[in-house]
Amino acid sequence: MGLGNLGFTELMMILIIVLVLFGARRVPEIGASIGKGIREFKKNIADVNRDVREPLNEPASGDRLSAGEVASARAQEEAVRPEPKRLI
């Protein structure tokens, strides 16, 4: 049984189990955390795709950045990203 074969009854049973395990107050927090995780995952996949395709679409030689400038720009980008919220 794949994930796409879940029916209404199975989804309701999963929801009831989640409510019993975590309580009604934590379910919205968990849902928000899962959503943030999925968004971050998609963003990282897009970044990897861009990094892979970037050498294929290199700009003209006069527009290229030096390796130090690229490393500096990536370090600044990493410093700006907030740390993801931990559930536990």
C-alpha positions in Angstrom: 0.0 0.0 0.0 1.6 3.3 -1.1 1.0 6.7 0.4 -1.3 7.6 -2.5 -3.7 4.8 -1.6 -4.8 6.2 1.7 -8.5 6.7 1.9 -10.6 8.9 4.2 -10.9 6.2 6.9 -7.1 5.7 7.1 -6.5 9.5 7.2 -9.0 9.9 10.0 -7.3 7.1 12.0 -3.9 8.7 11.6 -5.3 12.1 12.7 -6.9 10.5 15.8 -3.6 8.7 16.7 -1.7 12.0 16.3 -4.2 13.8 18.5 -3.9 11.1 21.2 -0.1 11.1 21.1 0.6 14.8 21.0 -2.5 16.5 22.2 -4.6 19.1 20.4 -2.4 22.0 21.5 0.8 20.6 19.8 -0.8 19.5 16.5 -0.7 23.0 14.9 2.9 23.5 16.0 3.8 20.1 14.5 1.9 20.9 11.2 3.7 24.3 11.0 7.1 22.7 11.6 6.4 20.1 8.9 5.4 22.8 6.5 8.6 24.8 7.2 10.6 21.6 6.8 9.0 20.9 3.4 9.6 24.5 2.2 13.2 24.4 3.3 13.7 21.0 1.6 12.2 22.4 -1.7 14.4 25.5 -1.4 17.5 23.4 -0.9 16.6 21.3 -3.9 16.1 24.4 -6.0 19.5 25.7 -4.8 21.2 22.5 -5.8 19.5 22.5 -9.2 20.6 26.1 -9.7 24.2 25.3 -8.6 24.3 22.3 -11.0 22.9 24.3 -13.9 24.9 27.5 -13.2 28.1 26.3 -14.8 26.1 25.5 -18.0 24.9 29.1 -18.1 28.2 30.9 -17.3 28.2 34.6 -17.9 30.6 36.3 -20.2 34.2 36.3 -19.0 34.1 39.9 -17.9 31.1 39.3 -15.6 32.6 36.3 -13.7 33.2 36.5 -10.0 36.4 35.3 -8.5 36.4 32.2 -6.3 36.9 34.4 -3.2 33.9 36.6 -4.1 31.7 33.5 -4.7 32.8 32.0 -1.3 32.2 35.3 0.4 28.7 35.7 -1.1 27.7 32.1 -0.1 29.1 32.7 3.4 26.9 35.8 3.8 23.9 33.9 2.5 24.4 31.2 5.0 24.8 33.7 7.8 21.4 35.3 7.0 19.4 32.0 7.1 17.8 31.5 10.4 18.2 28.2 12.3 15.1 26.0 11.9 12.9 25.6 15.0 13.4 22.3 16.8 10.4 20.3 18.1 12.2 18.4 20.7 
